[in-house]
Amino acid sequence: MSNYEEQTYFIDSEALSPQALEKKHQLETNPSSRTNHMEYMEGMEIIDSNIKDKVQDNMKLYDYNIYTKEDVCRALEHDTCSIDDFKALLSPAAAPYLEKMARKAEEETRKHFGNSVYIFTPIYIANYCENYCIYCGFNCYNHIQRKKLNMEEIEKEMQIIADTGMEEVLILTGESRSVSSVEYIGEACKIARKYFRNVGIEIYPVNTSEYKYLHQCGVDYVTVFQETYNSDKYETLHLMGHKRVWPYRFDAQERAILGGMRGVSFSALLGLDDFRKDALATGLHAYYIQRKYPHAEISLSCPRLRPIVNNDKINPRDVHEKELCQVLCAYRIFLPFAGITVSSRESKDFRNGITKICATKVSAGVSTGIGDHDKKYNGKEDSDVGDAQFEIDDSRSFEQMMHDMKEEALQPVLNEYLYV
């Protein structure tokens, strides 16, 4: 039996079989039972790119404790932020200068984006997963209610969202090719194009030809979370499945651009490892892609770990709001043209504040469950829904988000693209 078949064997079980429990125990306690996380699996495309090496070299050599207040002050005085300036702004030495960083970040944001803040909403269409990632609510060993929406259900969900006035949607699935095939996702994207002007996907990484197919189905941009750029730490968090292959995941955005996607988004999940090094790697990944593909739209997300169902395997490395703000301001100063998304994982107050400084995109009317928009938007009960991936903090509706932005003298934007 192949690894792929073994993974699909477990995902539907209400109670794990003795065989599955033994496999799970082996993965957790015996590293030699896991596949090589740096070795590509059959069918995974390998592209010729040196961006991985550049990012890894910088990350490994980054000693943020060597930076001084003088380094930070110089970085804030420069008109153009260098890589070394970026490293200084992410260092502990920059913490006392957070207010100055915020003012500079706000200046850059207003210069390039004005008061505009884009609004979108995610829609999860399936939560089946073939990976064992110990921090994720969808992982294949977690006892949750699994669901995959059919095309009729997808259309109903999208109609409900579109009726609010929303014009951009991000389609998400668990990482299961056997349940949520590329063709299934493509058909969902065709439906989304009927209702929305801008369509993004956050799915398992695929090959260039598959990104090209999804682009033809209506997808505009691709989001991929690298989770952590520390490949050694990554190995201990992703114990089974295609997601275990660190380099294939790293190159996903580049394959998406080669497949014709207009934009790509980058992120680490802060709290899994050293957040300063992960923030550096995320910024550099975006920076090198932007230099190599100047036509591509680049954006960054900065999520922190959130509670999930049935989890006792992960102890987050604390990233407090001040540290998160520091990272986001450093991103803006280093990459002034990049979009920055702050998700509903964060509080209402934090999101209200950060959109006035450096964030340019927020989600609204968010549900991370499967098939529950009718309940969330219209109050209709439905027992046949899938469990959520994680808990959110800011549960504001689309209408409330629009109202709050205008109260803060910000300009909510639903779409700015013209298709000819």
N, C-alpha and C positions, 0 to 999 in steps of 0.2 A: 504494500500500500504506500503511495507517495505521501509526502508531507502535506500536500494540498488536500488529499482525501482525508487524511487524519484530522486536519483542522475542521473540515466541514462536518465530520462525524459528531462533534460535540455540541454544536451551536444550538440545536433544537431541544436538547435534553432538559426536562423539567428538574430532574435529579441526576447528578452525575453518576455514571456507572462505576463500578470498582476499577475497571480498566482506565476510565477517564481520570478518576481520582488519583490513581497511581501515576499516570502520565503527568498530571498537574504537579504532584509532589516532586517527581523527578526534575521537572523543569525549574522548580523553585529552589531545590536544594543541591542539584548536581549540574554545574555549568557545562560539563562535558556532554550532557544529554541534549544540549541545544545546538542548532545549526550555526555555522559561522556567520556572524552578523555583517561581515564585510564582503561576503561572497554572494554574487548574483545568483538568483534562482533561474531555472529554465524559463525562457520566454521573456526575461527582462532585458530591455534594450540598453546597451552600453554606448554612451556618446563620448566623443573626444572633447574633453573640456578640462581645463586646469584650475577652474574656480574652486573646487573642493580643496585642492592643495593650498591655494592662497589663503583661504579662510582658516583652514586648520593650522597653518604655520603661524598666522597672526594670533590665533586663539591660544595656542600652546605657549607662545612667548610672552603673552600678556600678563605682566605682574602689575596689577593696579595699585599696589601699595607703594610703588616707587614714585608715583606722581605727587607733586606738591601744589600748594596754593598758587605759586608762581606759574606753574604749568597751566592751571585752570584759568587764571587771569589772562594769560597770553592767548589761550584758546578762545576766550570770550571777546578778545580785542580783534581777532582776525576776521577779515571779511569773508574768507573762504575757510571752511573747517577741514583740516587735513585728517588723515587717519590717526596720527598721533594726538591731534587735538581731540578727536572723538574718544580716544582711549582715556585722556585726561578727564573729560566731561563725565565719563562713566565711573570714574574712580571715587573712592571715599573722600578724597581731598576736595571734590566738587560739592559735597553735601552742604557746607556753609554758604555756598554761592547759588543755591537753588533759586532764590528769588531773581537774581541776575540772569540765570539761565532761562527762567520762565519769561522774563521780559524780552530777551533776545529771540527765544523761540516764537513768542507772539509776534514780534516784528517780522520774522521770516514768514510766518503763516499768513499774516495780513497782506504781505507783499505779493505772495503767490496765489493765495486762495481767497483773499478778501474776508468777508464775514460768512462765507458759505460753509455749510455743513451738510453732507449727504446722508440720506436716510435709506436704510434697506431693512429687510427682514429675512431671517433664515427659515427654510422649510425642510424638515427631516422627513424623508420618504421611506426609509428603512433603517432598522437598527440591528440587523444581523451582522455578525462580525466573526472572522476567522483568525483574528489575532489574539494573543494573550499579552495585553499591555496592562500592567498591574495597577495603574492609576486611572484607568478609563472605565466608565460605567457600561460601555457596550462590549467589553471584552468577552470572549467566547466562553469563559468559565463562570461568568457572573449570572446569578439567578434573577433575571428580569423578564418582563413581558416582552416578547419579540413580536415585531409586526413589520410587514412590507406592504405598502400601499399599492393597489392596482391602479391602472390608468384612470379609471372612473373616479376613484378616491383622490388621486392626485389633482385631477381637474377640479373637483369640488373644493379641495383645500385652497388651490390657487385662485379660484373664483372668489372665495371668501376673503382672501388677503387683498386681491385686486379691488374688491368693492370698497375697501377703506380709502383708496386713492394711492396706495403704494405702487411704485413703478419699477422697483428693483428687488430682486429676490436672489437668495443664495441657497442652492439645492445641496443638501447633505445626505450622506448614507453612512452606515457602518461599512467596514472594509471587508466585503465579501463578494468576490467575483462570481461565485456560484449562485448566490441569491440575487444580488444587485449587479447584474452584468452591465457591461458598457452599453449594450444595445438598450437595455431597460432604462438606464440613465439618459441615454440619448432621446428616447421617446418622451421621457418626462421633461426634458429640455425643450422639445418641440411644443409641448403643451404650454410650458412657461412662456415661450416666445409669443404665444397668442395673447397673453395677459400683461406681460411686463416688457419694458423697453430695455432693461439691462439684466442679464442673467449670468450669475456666477455659479461655480461648483466647488464644493469641498468634499472630495471623494478620495478613494485610494489612488496612489500614483499609477499612471498608465504610460504606454509607449507613445512616441511621437505620432504615429499613424492613428492611434486611438484618440489623442487630443485633436487631431485634424478632423476626425469624424464628429466628435462632440462639438467642435467649433461650427461645423456644417449644420449641426442640429440646433444651433442658436446660442451657444455659450460664448460669452464675451471675455470672461476672466476666470482664473484658477487660483484658489487658495490652498496652500499646503503648509501644515505645521510640521517643522522638523522635530518639534518637542524639545530635544536637547541636542546641541551641536557637539557635545562631548561624546564621541563614539564609544568610549569605554563605559560611561554611565548609561548610555543608550542601550547597550547590550544587557545590562542588568534590569532594565525596565520593560523591554520588549522580548518576551521569552519564547514566543512562537508566532509563526505566520509570516506573510510577505512583508508586513511592516517592519519586521526584524532587520531587513536588509538596509542598513544605514545609507550607503552610497546611492542606491537606486532612489531612495526618498529625496536625498539631497538634490539630485539633478532634475527633479520633477518640473520645477518652474522653467528650466531651460528647455526641456522637451516640449512643454506647453507652448512656449514662444515659437519654437521650431515648427509646431503644429498649427500655427496661425493665430493663437490667442492674442487678444489685444492687450491684456494686462495680467499680471501675476502678483500674488501677495505672499509675504514671508512672515514667519513667526516662530519663536520658541515659546514653550509653556513654562513661564517663569515660576520657579519653585522646585522644579525637578532636579536642578543642579545649581551650580554657581551662577546666579542671575547676571552678574556683570559680564562674565565670559560669554554666556549665551546671548546677551544683548549685543555685545561686540560682534559676535559671529553673525547674528541676524542682520545687523546693519551692514556688515561687509559683504555678506551674500547678496543683499539687494544692490549695494554699491557696484560690485563687479558685474552683476547682470546688467545694470543700467549702462555701464560703460561699454559692454560688449553688444548690447541691443538697445541703442538709444531711442528707438521708435517705440519700445514697449512701455506701458504704464506700470509704474512700480508702486506698491503700497506695503505697509507694515502693520501687523497687529501685535498686541502686547498683553496677551491673556495671562492671568495667574491661575494656579490650581484652585479648583472649587470642589466642595464635597460631592461624592457620588454614592450610589446605593451599594451596600454590602462591601465597604472598603476598609480594610485594616492593614493594608500592605504598603502604604506609602506615607511617609512623614514629610510634608512639604518643608522646603527650606524657605523660611519666612521672607517674603518680599512685601514690605509695608507700603502704604500709599505714597510716602515721601520718596522711597526708592523707585516706585513705579513712575512717579512724576519726573524724577531725574532721568530715567531711561527714555521716556517719551520726549522730553525736551532735548536730550542729546540726539535722538533720532532726527528731530526737526532741524536742528542746527547743522547736523552732518549731511542730511538729505533734504534740502529745502523744498524740492519739487515733489517729494513722495507723499502719497496719501497715508494717513495714519488712522486706523480704526480702533475704537475702544468699545469693547463688547459689553453686553448686559451682565457679564460676570461681575462688573464693578457697580458700585452704588450710584444712585441718582445724583447725590451731591458731588461725588468725584467726577462723574461724566459731565455734569453741568459746568464744573470748573475747568476741566481739561479741554473742553471744546472751545473755550475762550482763549486758550493758550496755544495748543498745537494739534489737537485731534481734528480731523476733517470728515470723519464718517462714523456714524453710530447706528446701532440696530434698535428697532422699536417693535412693539407687539410681538415679543419673542416667545416662542415655545420650543423647547428642546425635546418634546415628546413626539410621538408618531401618530398623526391623524387626529389631533385634538384642537385644531383651530376653530371648529364650530363651537366647541365648549368654551374656549378662551375668548372668542370674539362675540359669540351670540348666546352664551350661557346654556347651550344644549348639551345634556349629558350623553356620553357614549362610552360604554364599558369596553368596547373593542379598540383600545388604543395601545400603543407601544410605550414602554418606559423611556424616561428622559436620559440623556447622556450625563448631565450634571445639573446642579442647581444654579439658577440665575439669581442676581440681586436686584437689578433694576427691571421691574415688570411693567413699566409704563406702556400704554397703548400708543399707536401711531398718532392719534389725535392729540393726546396729552404731550407727546414729545414735540410735535409741531408747535403747540401752544407755549411750552416751556422755552423752546429755542427763541421764539419771537420775543418773549419776555426778557431774554438775555441779550436782545439786539443782534441776534444771529439770524442768518438767512437760510432756512431749511431748503434743500435742493433735492428733488425727486429724480430728476434725470436731466442731462444736458447734451445728450447725443442725438444727432440727426442722422437717420439712415436713408441713404439715397440708392 
